[in-house]
Amino acid sequence: MVVWWGTTVEARSAFARLVREEALTQAERDAAVQRLDQLRRTWIEIVPSERLRSLAERLPDQYSVRGADAFQLAAALIWCREQPRRRPFVCFDDRLAGAATTAGFSVRS
């Protein structure tokens, strides 16, 4: 599994929102955070770099993605050396999924 450096921040933000919306209990949130921490020990992380930022800066115009999504997509493009060739891209956001598909990834949700 390859993920963007900010993935844990985005995930924990989503967990907090779900608790506020009462879609997750505090215990479920705690379990989700624990599972995320376990996964983090096994994945490859794409870290911030000048190349990644440069690539991410183009993506909002090119694919109509928001800032955080531009970093996610740029990290995936860095991972595959900008040659997606239908490589898998796991995503549960429609806009980002559309951008990843257009870029050439095979989106799995």
MOPAC internal coordinates of N, CA, C and O (Angstrom, degrees):
PM7 1SCF
backbone

  N    0.0000 0     0.00 0     0.00 0    0    0    0
  C    1.4384 1     0.00 0     0.00 0    1    0    0
  C    1.5346 1   107.82 1     0.00 0    2    1    0
  O    1.2310 1   121.39 1   -48.17 1    3    2    1
  N    1.3152 1   114.94 1   131.83 1    3    2    1
  C    1.4553 1   122.08 1   178.75 1    5    3    2
  C    1.5177 1   107.74 1  -118.11 1    6    5    3
  O    1.2310 1   120.23 1   -51.12 1    7    6    5
  N    1.3266 1   117.17 1   128.88 1    7    6    5
  C    1.4713 1   120.51 1  -176.85 1    9    7    6
  C    1.5233 1   110.66 1  -135.14 1   10    9    7
  O    1.2310 1   121.61 1   -20.49 1   11   10    9
  N    1.3081 1   114.53 1   159.51 1   11   10    9
  C    1.4576 1   122.86 1   175.62 1   13   11   10
  C    1.5243 1   109.32 1   -74.45 1   14   13   11
  O    1.2310 1   120.29 1   -33.42 1   15   14   13
  N    1.2923 1   117.04 1   146.58 1   15   14   13
  C    1.4630 1   125.38 1  -178.95 1   17   15   14
  C    1.5279 1   112.64 1   -52.08 1   18   17   15
  O    1.2310 1   119.08 1   145.24 1   19   18   17
  N    1.3061 1   119.36 1   -34.76 1   19   18   17
  C    1.4581 1   122.56 1  -177.76 1   21   19   18
  C    1.5136 1   115.12 1   -89.36 1   22   21   19
  O    1.2310 1   119.90 1  -172.78 1   23   22   21
  N    1.3059 1   117.81 1     7.22 1   23   22   21
  C    1.4621 1   121.48 1  -175.92 1   25   23   22
  C    1.5227 1   112.72 1   -57.71 1   26   25   23
  O    1.2310 1   119.80 1   136.47 1   27   26   25
  N    1.3157 1   118.00 1   -43.53 1   27   26   25
  C    1.4701 1   119.05 1  -177.96 1   29   27   26
  C    1.5192 1   111.49 1   -64.15 1   30   29   27
  O    1.2310 1   120.29 1   144.32 1   31   30   29
  N    1.3287 1   117.05 1   -35.68 1   31   30   29
  C    1.4668 1   120.32 1   178.19 1   33   31   30
  C    1.5252 1   109.91 1   -65.26 1   34   33   31
  O    1.2310 1   120.74 1   134.59 1   35   34   33
  N    1.3224 1   116.19 1   -45.41 1   35   34   33
  C    1.4657 1   119.96 1   179.30 1   37   35   34
  C    1.5296 1   111.15 1   -63.55 1   38   37   35
  O    1.2310 1   120.35 1   137.56 1   39   38   37
  N    1.3156 1   116.93 1   -42.44 1   39   38   37
  C    1.4621 1   120.15 1  -179.57 1   41   39   38
  C    1.5322 1   110.88 1   -64.81 1   42   41   39
  O    1.2310 1   120.63 1   133.88 1   43   42   41
  N    1.3152 1   116.40 1   -46.12 1   43   42   41
  C    1.4691 1   118.94 1  -179.27 1   45   43   42
  C    1.5245 1   111.51 1   -66.09 1   46   45   43
  O    1.2310 1   120.16 1   147.43 1   47   46   45
  N    1.3144 1   117.30 1   -32.57 1   47   46   45
  C    1.4592 1   120.71 1   174.27 1   49   47   46
  C    1.5285 1   110.20 1   -63.49 1   50   49   47
  O    1.2310 1   120.77 1   137.64 1   51   50   49
  N    1.3209 1   116.14 1   -42.36 1   51   50   49
  C    1.4658 1   120.30 1   177.92 1   53   51   50
  C    1.5314 1   110.93 1   -64.58 1   54   53   51
  O    1.2310 1   120.10 1   138.76 1   55   54   53
  N    1.3259 1   117.42 1   -41.24 1   55   54   53
  C    1.4700 1   120.06 1   178.35 1   57   55   54
  C    1.5313 1   110.41 1   -60.99 1   58   57   55
  O    1.2310 1   120.56 1   135.85 1   59   58   57
  N    1.3314 1   116.53 1   -44.15 1   59   58   57
  C    1.4658 1   120.69 1  -179.91 1   61   59   58
  C    1.5317 1   110.77 1   -62.53 1   62   61   59
  O    1.2310 1   120.63 1   138.00 1   63   62   61
  N    1.3254 1   116.40 1   -42.00 1   63   62   61
  C    1.4688 1   119.85 1   178.42 1   65   63   62
  C    1.5209 1   110.68 1   -62.51 1   66   65   63
  O    1.2310 1   120.28 1   137.88 1   67   66   65
  N    1.3204 1   117.07 1   -42.12 1   67   66   65
  C    1.4589 1   120.37 1  -179.91 1   69   67   66
  C    1.5287 1   111.87 1   -65.45 1   70   69   67
  O    1.2310 1   119.94 1   146.08 1   71   70   69
  N    1.3221 1   117.72 1   -33.92 1   71   70   69
  C    1.4679 1   120.69 1   175.21 1   73   71   70
  C    1.5280 1   109.28 1   -67.11 1   74   73   71
  O    1.2310 1   120.23 1   135.08 1   75   74   73
  N    1.3331 1   117.17 1   -44.92 1   75   74   73
  C    1.4700 1   120.37 1   178.43 1   77   75   74
  C    1.5283 1   111.56 1   -59.99 1   78   77   75
  O    1.2310 1   120.83 1   142.55 1   79   78   77
  N    1.3258 1   116.03 1   -37.45 1   79   78   77
  C    1.4663 1   121.17 1   179.89 1   81   79   78
  C    1.5279 1   112.23 1   -81.89 1   82   81   79
  O    1.2310 1   120.88 1   179.33 1   83   82   81
  N    1.3284 1   115.93 1    -0.67 1   83   82   81
  C    1.4611 1   123.77 1  -178.87 1   85   83   82
  C    1.5272 1   113.15 1    61.63 1   86   85   83
  O    1.2310 1   121.45 1  -151.12 1   87   86   85
  N    1.3349 1   114.83 1    28.88 1   87   86   85
  C    1.4576 1   120.44 1   173.91 1   89   87   86
  C    1.5339 1   110.96 1   -90.03 1   90   89   87
  O    1.2310 1   120.50 1   163.92 1   91   90   89
  N    1.3387 1   116.66 1   -16.08 1   91   90   89
  C    1.4645 1   123.89 1   174.94 1   93   91   90
  C    1.5214 1   107.87 1  -131.76 1   94   93   91
  O    1.2310 1   121.07 1   -37.73 1   95   94   93
  N    1.3206 1   115.57 1   142.27 1   95   94   93
  C    1.4612 1   119.20 1   171.19 1   97   95   94
  C    1.5282 1   108.11 1   -82.49 1   98   97   95
  O    1.2310 1   120.80 1   -13.06 1   99   98   97
  N    1.3123 1   116.08 1   166.94 1   99   98   97
  C    1.4650 1   119.78 1   177.05 1  101   99   98
  C    1.5275 1   110.43 1   -61.70 1  102  101   99
  O    1.2310 1   120.20 1   142.25 1  103  102  101
  N    1.3152 1   117.22 1   -37.75 1  103  102  101
  C    1.4675 1   120.94 1   178.62 1  105  103  102
  C    1.5282 1   110.97 1   -65.19 1  106  105  103
  O    1.2310 1   120.26 1   139.92 1  107  106  105
  N    1.3173 1   117.10 1   -40.08 1  107  106  105
  C    1.4746 1   120.72 1   177.64 1  109  107  106
  C    1.5237 1   110.52 1   -66.77 1  110  109  107
  O    1.2310 1   120.77 1   141.41 1  111  110  109
  N    1.3218 1   116.14 1   -38.59 1  111  110  109
  C    1.4613 1   120.68 1   176.83 1  113  111  110
  C    1.5191 1   110.40 1   -62.84 1  114  113  111
  O    1.2310 1   120.43 1   135.37 1  115  114  113
  N    1.3265 1   116.79 1   -44.63 1  115  114  113
  C    1.4585 1   121.01 1   179.13 1  117  115  114
  C    1.5224 1   111.06 1   -61.32 1  118  117  115
  O    1.2310 1   120.35 1   139.11 1  119  118  117
  N    1.3272 1   116.93 1   -40.89 1  119  118  117
  C    1.4694 1   121.11 1   177.97 1  121  119  118
  C    1.5316 1   110.54 1   -65.28 1  122  121  119
  O    1.2310 1   120.42 1   140.85 1  123  122  121
  N    1.3216 1   116.80 1   -39.15 1  123  122  121
  C    1.4659 1   121.01 1   178.80 1  125  123  122
  C    1.5255 1   110.68 1   -64.89 1  126  125  123
  O    1.2310 1   120.31 1   137.73 1  127  126  125
  N    1.3241 1   117.01 1   -42.27 1  127  126  125
  C    1.4649 1   121.23 1   178.42 1  129  127  126
  C    1.5303 1   109.87 1   -63.75 1  130  129  127
  O    1.2310 1   120.37 1   138.37 1  131  130  129
  N    1.3163 1   116.90 1   -41.63 1  131  130  129
  C    1.4654 1   120.69 1   178.84 1  133  131  130
  C    1.5337 1   110.66 1   -62.67 1  134  133  131
  O    1.2310 1   120.32 1   137.09 1  135  134  133
  N    1.3168 1   116.98 1   -42.91 1  135  134  133
  C    1.4726 1   120.94 1   179.12 1  137  135  134
  C    1.5310 1   110.33 1   -65.58 1  138  137  135
  O    1.2310 1   120.48 1   139.24 1  139  138  137
  N    1.3205 1   116.68 1   -40.76 1  139  138  137
  C    1.4625 1   121.02 1   177.60 1  141  139  138
  C    1.5244 1   110.40 1   -60.54 1  142  141  139
  O    1.2310 1   120.34 1   136.45 1  143  142  141
  N    1.3332 1   116.96 1   -43.55 1  143  142  141
  C    1.4626 1   121.16 1   178.04 1  145  143  142
  C    1.5291 1   111.49 1   -62.33 1  146  145  143
  O    1.2310 1   120.26 1   142.35 1  147  146  145
  N    1.3308 1   117.11 1   -37.65 1  147  146  145
  C    1.4685 1   120.82 1   176.92 1  149  147  146
  C    1.5237 1   110.48 1   -64.85 1  150  149  147
  O    1.2310 1   120.79 1   134.53 1  151  150  149
  N    1.3154 1   116.09 1   -45.47 1  151  150  149
  C    1.4663 1   120.06 1   179.61 1  153  151  150
  C    1.5244 1   111.22 1   -62.75 1  154  153  151
  O    1.2310 1   121.08 1   140.57 1  155  154  153
  N    1.3153 1   115.53 1   -39.43 1  155  154  153
  C    1.4668 1   120.16 1  -177.80 1  157  155  154
  C    1.5245 1   111.88 1   -57.75 1  158  157  155
  O    1.2310 1   120.33 1   147.91 1  159  158  157
  N    1.2955 1   116.98 1   -32.09 1  159  158  157
  C    1.4659 1   120.55 1   179.72 1  161  159  158
  C    1.5225 1   112.18 1   -72.33 1  162  161  159
  O    1.2310 1   119.86 1   168.50 1  163  162  161
  N    1.3243 1   117.87 1   -11.50 1  163  162  161
  C    1.4655 1   120.22 1  -176.35 1  165  163  162
  C    1.5209 1   114.01 1  -112.21 1  166  165  163
  O    1.2310 1   119.81 1   165.93 1  167  166  165
  N    1.3295 1   117.97 1   -14.07 1  167  166  165
  C    1.4566 1   117.82 1  -173.40 1  169  167  166
  C    1.5253 1   112.75 1   -92.89 1  170  169  167
  O    1.2310 1   121.90 1   -14.67 1  171  170  169
  N    1.3171 1   113.97 1   165.33 1  171  170  169
  C    1.4547 1   122.85 1   172.50 1  173  171  170
  C    1.5218 1   105.75 1   -95.27 1  174  173  171
  O    1.2310 1   120.50 1   -48.65 1  175  174  173
  N    1.3248 1   116.65 1   131.35 1  175  174  173
  C    1.4535 1   120.77 1  -175.55 1  177  175  174
  C    1.5261 1   110.22 1  -111.09 1  178  177  175
  O    1.2310 1   120.88 1   -50.80 1  179  178  177
  N    1.3310 1   115.93 1   129.20 1  179  178  177
  C    1.4581 1   121.48 1   174.82 1  181  179  178
  C    1.5277 1   107.09 1   -87.14 1  182  181  179
  O    1.2310 1   120.49 1   -64.83 1  183  182  181
  N    1.3203 1   116.67 1   115.17 1  183  182  181
  C    1.4607 1   121.75 1  -174.50 1  185  183  182
  C    1.5272 1   111.25 1   -91.31 1  186  185  183
  O    1.2310 1   120.62 1   -20.53 1  187  186  185
  N    1.3388 1   116.43 1   159.47 1  187  186  185
  C    1.4591 1   119.73 1   178.66 1  189  187  186
  C    1.5303 1   111.66 1   -59.68 1  190  189  187
  O    1.2310 1   121.27 1   -38.31 1  191  190  189
  N    1.3041 1   115.17 1   141.69 1  191  190  189
  C    1.4630 1   121.33 1   176.88 1  193  191  190
  C    1.5251 1   107.64 1  -153.40 1  194  193  191
  O    1.2310 1   120.92 1   -14.01 1  195  194  193
  N    1.3062 1   115.84 1   165.99 1  195  194  193
  C    1.4690 1   119.78 1   177.44 1  197  195  194
  C    1.5248 1   110.25 1   -63.46 1  198  197  195
  O    1.2310 1   120.34 1   140.64 1  199  198  197
  N    1.3192 1   116.95 1   -39.36 1  199  198  197
  C    1.4722 1   121.27 1   178.85 1  201  199  198
  C    1.5264 1   110.28 1   -62.20 1  202  201  199
  O    1.2310 1   120.14 1   135.84 1  203  202  201
  N    1.3200 1   117.33 1   -44.16 1  203  202  201
  C    1.4581 1   120.85 1  -179.83 1  205  203  202
  C    1.5289 1   110.40 1   -63.78 1  206  205  203
  O    1.2310 1   120.38 1   135.42 1  207  206  205
  N    1.3251 1   116.89 1   -44.58 1  207  206  205
  C    1.4616 1   119.48 1   179.30 1  209  207  206
  C    1.5263 1   111.10 1   -62.04 1  210  209  207
  O    1.2310 1   120.49 1   136.11 1  211  210  209
  N    1.3138 1   116.66 1   -43.89 1  211  210  209
  C    1.4585 1   121.04 1   179.62 1  213  211  210
  C    1.5291 1   111.06 1   -59.68 1  214  213  211
  O    1.2310 1   120.68 1   136.36 1  215  214  213
  N    1.2919 1   116.31 1   -43.64 1  215  214  213
  C    1.4656 1   121.24 1   178.29 1  217  215  214
  C    1.5334 1   110.56 1   -66.38 1  218  217  215
  O    1.2310 1   120.26 1   134.72 1  219  218  217
  N    1.3289 1   117.10 1   -45.28 1  219  218  217
  C    1.4691 1   121.67 1  -179.19 1  221  219  218
  C    1.5250 1   111.72 1   -63.24 1  222  221  219
  O    1.2310 1   119.99 1   147.21 1  223  222  221
  N    1.3207 1   117.63 1   -32.79 1  223  222  221
  C    1.4680 1   120.84 1   179.80 1  225  223  222
  C    1.5282 1   112.35 1   -62.10 1  226  225  223
  O    1.2310 1   120.00 1   150.05 1  227  226  225
  N    1.3007 1   117.60 1   -29.95 1  227  226  225
  C    1.4800 1   121.58 1  -179.56 1  229  227  226
  C    1.5160 1   113.03 1   -81.04 1  230  229  227
  O    1.2310 1   120.24 1   154.59 1  231  230  229
  N    1.3132 1   117.14 1   -25.41 1  231  230  229
  C    1.4592 1   120.91 1  -169.14 1  233  231  230
  C    1.5252 1   115.97 1   -68.33 1  234  233  231
  O    1.2310 1   118.19 1   145.35 1  235  234  233
  N    1.3269 1   121.06 1   -34.65 1  235  234  233
  C    1.4757 1   118.47 1   177.54 1  237  235  234
  C    1.5355 1   112.52 1   -59.24 1  238  237  235
  O    1.2310 1   120.13 1   138.49 1  239  238  237
  N    1.3244 1   117.36 1   -41.51 1  239  238  237
  C    1.4695 1   120.08 1   176.99 1  241  239  238
  C    1.5218 1   111.67 1   -70.76 1  242  241  239
  O    1.2310 1   120.86 1   139.07 1  243  242  241
  N    1.2997 1   115.97 1   -40.93 1  243  242  241
  C    1.4613 1   120.96 1  -175.04 1  245  243  242
  C    1.5253 1   112.80 1   -72.45 1  246  245  243
  O    1.2310 1   119.84 1   141.27 1  247  246  245
  N    1.3440 1   117.91 1   -38.73 1  247  246  245
  C    1.4636 1   121.22 1  -173.15 1  249  247  246
  C    1.5224 1   114.75 1  -125.60 1  250  249  247
  O    1.2310 1   119.60 1  -173.89 1  251  250  249
  N    1.3170 1   118.36 1     6.11 1  251  250  249
  C    1.4735 1   122.68 1  -179.90 1  253  251  250
  C    1.5271 1   113.11 1    57.89 1  254  253  251
  O    1.2310 1   120.71 1  -140.33 1  255  254  253
  N    1.3286 1   116.25 1    39.67 1  255  254  253
  C    1.4686 1   120.16 1   177.28 1  257  255  254
  C    1.5211 1   109.85 1   -99.18 1  258  257  255
  O    1.2310 1   120.98 1   -21.48 1  259  258  257
  N    1.3114 1   115.74 1   158.52 1  259  258  257
  C    1.4638 1   122.35 1   175.61 1  261  259  258
  C    1.5278 1   109.21 1   -81.58 1  262  261  259
  O    1.2310 1   121.00 1    -7.78 1  263  262  261
  N    1.3288 1   115.69 1   172.22 1  263  262  261
  C    1.4620 1   121.10 1  -175.03 1  265  263  262
  C    1.5129 1   115.08 1   -55.65 1  266  265  263
  O    1.2310 1   120.30 1   125.84 1  267  266  265
  N    1.3258 1   117.03 1   -54.16 1  267  266  265
  C    1.4702 1   119.95 1  -178.44 1  269  267  266
  C    1.5271 1   110.90 1   -62.61 1  270  269  267
  O    1.2310 1   120.63 1   142.51 1  271  270  269
  N    1.3311 1   116.41 1   -37.49 1  271  270  269
  C    1.4637 1   119.96 1   178.55 1  273  271  270
  C    1.5279 1   111.07 1   -67.82 1  274  273  271
  O    1.2310 1   120.40 1   146.71 1  275  274  273
  N    1.3320 1   116.85 1   -33.29 1  275  274  273
  C    1.4679 1   120.27 1   177.57 1  277  275  274
  C    1.5264 1   110.05 1   -61.80 1  278  277  275
  O    1.2310 1   120.60 1   140.01 1  279  278  277
  N    1.3405 1   116.46 1   -39.99 1  279  278  277
  C    1.4597 1   119.02 1   177.46 1  281  279  278
  C    1.5259 1   111.64 1   -66.26 1  282  281  279
  O    1.2310 1   120.28 1   139.89 1  283  282  281
  N    1.3281 1   117.06 1   -40.11 1  283  282  281
  C    1.4741 1   120.51 1   178.08 1  285  283  282
  C    1.5293 1   110.45 1   -59.86 1  286  285  283
  O    1.2310 1   121.27 1   130.29 1  287  286  285
  N    1.3330 1   115.17 1   -49.71 1  287  286  285
  C    1.4609 1   119.66 1  -178.23 1  289  287  286
  C    1.5238 1   111.42 1   -67.29 1  290  289  287
  O    1.2310 1   120.19 1   139.57 1  291  290  289
  N    1.3143 1   117.24 1   -40.43 1  291  290  289
  C    1.4647 1   120.37 1   177.72 1  293  291  290
  C    1.5285 1   110.82 1   -61.69 1  294  293  291
  O    1.2310 1   120.10 1   139.38 1  295  294  293
  N    1.3299 1   117.41 1   -40.62 1  295  294  293
  C    1.4660 1   120.49 1   178.18 1  297  295  294
  C    1.5268 1   110.56 1   -61.17 1  298  297  295
  O    1.2310 1   120.50 1   138.54 1  299  298  297
  N    1.3227 1   116.66 1   -41.46 1  299  298  297
  C    1.4705 1   120.04 1   178.16 1  301  299  298
  C    1.5244 1   110.53 1   -64.78 1  302  301  299
  O    1.2310 1   120.79 1   139.81 1  303  302  301
  N    1.3161 1   116.10 1   -40.19 1  303  302  301
  C    1.4674 1   119.63 1   179.17 1  305  303  302
  C    1.5252 1   111.78 1   -67.52 1  306  305  303
  O    1.2310 1   120.16 1   143.25 1  307  306  305
  N    1.3234 1   117.29 1   -36.75 1  307  306  305
  C    1.4658 1   120.71 1   175.49 1  309  307  306
  C    1.5261 1   109.63 1   -62.56 1  310  309  307
  O    1.2310 1   120.87 1   134.76 1  311  310  309
  N    1.3277 1   115.94 1   -45.24 1  311  310  309
  C    1.4654 1   121.46 1  -178.96 1  313  311  310
  C    1.5286 1   111.67 1   -55.82 1  314  313  311
  O    1.2310 1   120.60 1   138.29 1  315  314  313
  N    1.3311 1   116.46 1   -41.71 1  315  314  313
  C    1.4786 1   119.68 1  -175.89 1  317  315  314
  C    1.5221 1   112.42 1   -99.12 1  318  317  315
  O    1.2310 1   120.61 1  -164.54 1  319  318  317
  N    1.3247 1   116.45 1    15.46 1  319  318  317
  C    1.4637 1   122.11 1  -179.94 1  321  319  318
  C    1.5264 1   112.08 1    55.08 1  322  321  319
  O    1.2310 1   121.65 1  -141.23 1  323  322  321
  N    1.3410 1   114.45 1    38.77 1  323  322  321
  C    1.4622 1   124.06 1   178.09 1  325  323  322
  C    1.5348 1   113.24 1    60.56 1  326  325  323
  O    1.2310 1   121.16 1  -152.86 1  327  326  325
  N    1.3270 1   115.39 1    27.14 1  327  326  325
  C    1.4681 1   121.79 1   176.74 1  329  327  326
  C    1.5276 1   108.76 1  -127.35 1  330  329  327
  O    1.2310 1   119.59 1  -104.64 1  331  330  329
  N    1.3455 1   118.39 1    75.36 1  331  330  329
  C    1.4712 1   120.95 1  -173.67 1  333  331  330
  C    1.5275 1   114.48 1   -59.03 1  334  333  331
  O    1.2310 1   120.00 1   139.87 1  335  334  333
  N    1.3202 1   117.60 1   -40.13 1  335  334  333
  C    1.4794 1   122.12 1   177.05 1  337  335  334
  C    1.5225 1   113.04 1    41.34 1  338  337  335
  O    1.2310 1   121.01 1  -134.00 1  339  338  337
  N    1.3370 1   115.68 1    46.00 1  339  338  337
  C    1.4690 1   121.94 1   176.77 1  341  339  338
  C    1.5306 1   112.94 1    64.43 1  342  341  339
  O    1.2310 1   119.90 1  -158.26 1  343  342  341
  N    1.3161 1   117.80 1    21.74 1  343  342  341
  C    1.4697 1   120.23 1   174.11 1  345  343  342
  C    1.5207 1   108.89 1   -63.16 1  346  345  343
  O    1.2310 1   119.86 1   -27.49 1  347  346  345
  N    1.3320 1   117.87 1   152.51 1  347  346  345
  C    1.4662 1   120.37 1  -176.84 1  349  347  346
  C    1.5253 1   112.92 1   -70.13 1  350  349  347
  O    1.2310 1   121.54 1   -37.15 1  351  350  349
  N    1.3130 1   114.67 1   142.85 1  351  350  349
  C    1.4683 1   123.32 1   177.63 1  353  351  350
  C    1.5174 1   105.61 1  -139.03 1  354  353  351
  O    1.2310 1   120.38 1   -69.57 1  355  354  353
  N    1.3256 1   116.88 1   110.43 1  355  354  353
  C    1.4617 1   120.96 1  -178.60 1  357  355  354
  C    1.5199 1   108.72 1   -88.70 1  358  357  355
  O    1.2310 1   121.37 1   -51.60 1  359  358  357
  N    1.3319 1   114.98 1   128.40 1  359  358  357
  C    1.4583 1   119.39 1  -174.86 1  361  359  358
  C    1.5231 1   110.04 1  -158.73 1  362  361  359
  O    1.2310 1   120.88 1   -37.20 1  363  362  361
  N    1.3317 1   115.92 1   142.80 1  363  362  361
  C    1.4638 1   120.91 1   178.05 1  365  363  362
  C    1.5250 1   111.66 1  -118.78 1  366  365  363
  O    1.2310 1   120.30 1  -165.51 1  367  366  365
  N    1.3161 1   117.03 1    14.49 1  367  366  365
  C    1.4601 1   123.03 1   178.61 1  369  367  366
  C    1.5251 1   107.97 1  -110.28 1  370  369  367
  O    1.2310 1   120.57 1   -56.37 1  371  370  369
  N    1.3128 1   116.52 1   123.63 1  371  370  369
  C    1.4689 1   120.45 1  -174.30 1  373  371  370
  C    1.5287 1   113.06 1   -61.04 1  374  373  371
  O    1.2310 1   120.28 1   135.87 1  375  374  373
  N    1.3217 1   117.07 1   -44.13 1  375  374  373
  C    1.4653 1   119.83 1  -178.00 1  377  375  374
  C    1.5303 1   110.74 1   -64.68 1  378  377  375
  O    1.2310 1   120.46 1   133.26 1  379  378  377
  N    1.3362 1   116.73 1   -46.74 1  379  378  377
  C    1.4618 1   120.27 1   179.27 1  381  379  378
  C    1.5210 1   110.65 1   -65.93 1  382  381  379
  O    1.2310 1   120.20 1   140.95 1  383  382  381
  N    1.3210 1   117.23 1   -39.05 1  383  382  381
  C    1.4727 1   120.63 1   177.89 1  385  383  382
  C    1.5239 1   110.57 1   -60.89 1  386  385  383
  O    1.2310 1   120.42 1   137.36 1  387  386  385
  N    1.3241 1   116.80 1   -42.64 1  387  386  385
  C    1.4631 1   120.08 1   178.16 1  389  387  386
  C    1.5208 1   112.13 1   -62.72 1  390  389  387
  O    1.2310 1   120.91 1   138.15 1  391  390  389
  N    1.3284 1   115.86 1   -41.85 1  391  390  389
  C    1.4618 1   120.35 1   178.81 1  393  391  390
  C    1.5303 1   110.57 1   -64.77 1  394  393  391
  O    1.2310 1   120.28 1   136.91 1  395  394  393
  N    1.3239 1   117.07 1   -43.09 1  395  394  393
  C    1.4578 1   121.05 1  -179.85 1  397  395  394
  C    1.5294 1   110.73 1   -64.15 1  398  397  395
  O    1.2310 1   120.62 1   139.88 1  399  398  397
  N    1.3195 1   116.42 1   -40.12 1  399  398  397
  C    1.4657 1   120.14 1   177.40 1  401  399  398
  C    1.5271 1   110.12 1   -62.89 1  402  401  399
  O    1.2310 1   120.70 1   132.71 1  403  402  401
  N    1.3263 1   116.27 1   -47.29 1  403  402  401
  C    1.4628 1   120.80 1   179.26 1  405  403  402
  C    1.5214 1   111.34 1   -60.65 1  406  405  403
  O    1.2310 1   120.50 1   144.02 1  407  406  405
  N    1.3345 1   116.64 1   -35.98 1  407  406  405
  C    1.4672 1   120.81 1   178.95 1  409  407  406
  C    1.5212 1   112.38 1   -70.51 1  410  409  407
  O    1.2310 1   120.41 1   160.98 1  411  410  409
  N    1.3409 1   116.83 1   -19.02 1  411  410  409
  C    1.4552 1   119.86 1   177.60 1  413  411  410
  C    1.5073 1   116.14 1   117.69 1  414  413  411
  O    1.2310 1   119.94 1  -175.60 1  415  414  413
  N    1.3302 1   117.73 1     4.40 1  415  414  413
  C    1.4616 1   120.68 1   177.48 1  417  415  414
  C    1.5281 1   110.45 1   -82.66 1  418  417  415
  O    1.2310 1   120.74 1   -19.83 1  419  418  417
  N    1.3066 1   116.19 1   160.17 1  419  418  417
  C    1.4674 1   123.02 1   171.03 1  421  419  418
  C    1.5188 1   106.63 1   -99.02 1  422  421  419
  O    1.2310 1   120.66 1   -74.17 1  423  422  421
  N    1.3289 1   116.34 1   105.83 1  423  422  421
  C    1.4504 1   121.27 1  -173.55 1  425  423  422
  C    1.5218 1   110.84 1   -81.28 1  426  425  423
  O    1.2310 1   121.74 1   -45.66 1  427  426  425
  N    1.3138 1   114.27 1   134.34 1  427  426  425
  C    1.4674 1   121.78 1   175.31 1  429  427  426
  C    1.5121 1   108.06 1  -121.87 1  430  429  427
  O    1.2310 1   120.96 1   -51.61 1  431  430  429
  N    1.3129 1   115.76 1   128.39 1  431  430  429
  C    1.4636 1   118.71 1  -179.61 1  433  431  430
  C    1.5099 1   110.98 1  -125.64 1  434  433  431
  O    1.2310 1   120.10 1   180.00 1  435  434  433

